[in-house]
Structures are given as C-alpha cells and as structure tokens.
Amino acid sequence: MAINIRKLKVTDTKILGSNMKRITLHGDDLSDFPENQESGYVKLRFPKVSEDIGKNTKKPFDLRSYTIRSFDPERLELVLDFLLHGDSGPASKWASSVERGDSIEIAGPGPAILASPDADWYLFTGDMTALPAIAVNLEKLSPESQGLALLEINSLEDKQELIKPSGVEVKWIINPEPLNGCSDLINALSEVEWKGNNPYAWIAGEFELMRFARQLIKHEKSLPKDSMYLSCYWKIGADDPGMKKAKAALILLDSLKNIFKF
Ligand SMILES: Cc1cc2nc3c(=O)[nH]c(=O)nc-3n(C[C@H](O)[C@H](O)[C@H](O)COP(=O)(O)OP(=O)(O)OC[C@H]3O[C@@H](n4cnc5c(N)ncnc54)[C@H](O)[C@@H]3O)c2cc1C
C-alpha cells in the first residue's frame, strides 16, 4: 500500500519548561488526517545529508516517531512535543533550530495508544518522550478513574500542568542525566503499591525501563495482554534504527525464555 506523505509547514513553536519544544504543523495535506488519533504517532522524514545516503540504508531520509499531542481538524493543525536532547540525532537537531515557515514531511498516523477504559486502577510510567502520550491518556480517562503516574523529567521546570482525574496521583521524578540511566524511575516502579482487581499498566521510555517493565508486568504481575502497553521509545547510545533492533532482540529472547523456560 502506498504511504500517504503529508507536506506541512511549521506555524508555531513554544518552549515548554527547559527541555521540550511544542511545534505546531499546518497544511492542506491535513484535510483528510483522521481525528481522535491523539497519543498515536506520526513519523517525520528528515532528509539525510548527501554523504550519509547509502551508508546504512537506501532511504534518502531518516524516519523518527513523535506522538500526536493534539489535532485540530478545523484549523488543520497538528501539535507535537519534542524533547530537545542535543544535535546527535536528526529529529532533536531539527526541533532545536526549527522556525516558522520551515517545511517537514510526515507519514502516518499510527493508532491511538490509549489505556483501556475498563480498568479499575491505572499505572502510567514514562520519561519525557512518553509525556505527550501519557498527558493525552490522563486527559481521556473518566473523571472517577484511580491510579498513579510516575513521570521522569529532566528538571523541575519540565513539570507540566496535566488535565487528569483527581484520583490519579502524579509523582515527578527528576533525572538531570537521562543518558546515565533511569534508575530512580525503575526503583519507583518496583516499589509501586498495586491496587484494584483489574489494573492497567501503560509504560514507555528508555530501553532499560522497558526491559524492567516487561519482567515486572508480563512475568511477575502476569497482566493480560489487553491490560498493558509496554514500549521502548529510545535507547541510550543507539539511534532509532539501532533501538528497534535491540527491542526486537529483547522481545525474541523473552519469547524463547517463555517457551523453553530458561
Ligand atoms: C511511538 C513513539 C512515540 C514517541 N513520541 C515522542 C514524543 O512525542 N516526543 C519525544 O520527544 N520523543 C518521542 N519519541 C522518542 C523519539 O522518537 C526518540 O527519542 C528518537 O530517537 C529521537 O530521534 P533523534 O533523531 O533525535 O535521535 P536518534 O538519531 O534516534 O539518536 C541519536 C542519539 O540520540 C540519543 N537519544 C535519542 N533519544 C533520546 C532522548 N530522548 N534523550 C536523550 N538521548 C536520546 C540516542 O541514544 C542516540 O545516541 C517517541 C518514540 C516512539 C517509538
């Protein structure tokens, strides 16, 4: 099936806290963009510099995934929040310096990634790359929902005002050095006091968080498949294609362990 590529322009940028940039994209190509995909993702296409073309792949661009924070079908505006982690990757580099009027191509969207509405207790865990999707999830929970959100941010200033049910507690965990790992977040996750008879776990972030969460949620808590979303959004020391390879290898090893019980 042909991939629908949409050509958009940046119409607004805004710094959120210290390490995030909200970027608004607009264009007529959004006229058939589906509604209600917030928390799902789009893939942005960053043209490779000419000397890099053909090095690891035949594609002339790098693809990176970003969560749909909001979409306004009337104004044809798509809003994405970018963690700025420096110039080492094409997405963060682009987001750091982007200006109104700049162009970008996107593919997608992928489906919304929302916690089941049927759970009686929710656990959200993630770092700043997962914050846009967790924020959407919290906004969409029913007002009487109960739960806990463990949110790792790089600095106090990165705290965001979240629209959420009063029964969902938010714990902010400051990690100024995410490239040294997320041990405080993993510790907080390991110490969670689970509640409810039908809990839902929504967890995404760095590779080590996903590795720990898979063991805890799938194997120790044995949550059913439709009561969890566990995903790796990035990996220390690996670009996005490298992260995907590591993620696939971990999932394969996990399945083999499960079959052969080693
Ligand atoms: C479904 C999905 C949704 C996502 N949504 C968002 C979102 O809404 N907002 C958002 O900011 N990110 C989001 N991410 C994560 C984002 O796609 C990755 O962080 C991606 O690697 C960034 O691409 P890059 O070109 O900047 O860096 P890459 O070229 O992929 O990597 C270059 C270097 O940067 C490092 N790096 C990558 N990500 C980070 C990071 N977060 N912190 C520190 N170092 C990093 C890598 O380890 C590598 O050494 C999402 C990922 C997925 C899979």
The ligand as a Gaussian input file, in Angstrom:
#p B3LYP/6-31G(d) Opt

LIG

0 1
 C        5.745000       5.601000      19.340000
 C        6.795000       6.640000      19.746000
 C        6.391000       7.929000      20.100000
 C        7.341000       8.873000      20.502000
 N        6.908000      10.120000      20.842000
 C        7.818000      11.071000      21.214000
 C        7.382000      12.405000      21.551000
 O        6.201000      12.737000      21.479000
 N        8.327000      13.290000      21.944000
 C        9.670000      12.963000      22.018000
 O       10.488000      13.816000      22.364000
 N       10.099000      11.711000      21.677000
 C        9.209000      10.777000      21.264000
 N        9.645000       9.519000      20.917000
 C       11.072000       9.218000      21.023000
 C       11.871000       9.675000      19.795000
 O       11.322000       9.094000      18.618000
 C       13.328000       9.205000      20.001000
 O       13.887000       9.869000      21.101000
 C       14.192000       9.368000      18.761000
 O       15.326000       8.553000      18.917000
 C       14.653000      10.803000      18.552000
 O       15.316000      10.857000      17.321000
 P       16.647000      11.715000      17.085000
 O       16.787000      11.815000      15.607000
 O       16.570000      12.975000      17.886000
 O       17.792000      10.812000      17.712000
 P       18.400000       9.426000      17.103000
 O       19.071000       9.657000      15.800000
 O       17.349000       8.372000      17.130000
 O       19.516000       9.097000      18.186000
 C       20.751000       9.826000      18.211000
 C       21.328000       9.789000      19.622000
 O       20.441000      10.482000      20.478000
 C       20.134000       9.694000      21.606000
 N       18.740000       9.913000      22.012000
 C       17.616000       9.559000      21.346000
 N       16.522000       9.894000      22.058000
 C       16.987000      10.467000      23.196000
 C       16.351000      11.003000      24.341000
 N       15.031000      11.007000      24.463000
 N       17.126000      11.518000      25.326000
 C       18.467000      11.511000      25.239000
 N       19.122000      10.994000      24.163000
 C       18.395000      10.490000      23.165000
 C       20.339000       8.245000      21.155000
 O       20.668000       7.412000      22.235000
 C       21.466000       8.370000      20.167000
 O       22.706000       8.272000      20.824000
 C        8.721000       8.538000      20.521000
 C        9.121000       7.252000      20.118000
 C        8.178000       6.315000      19.744000
 C        8.633000       4.927000      19.326000

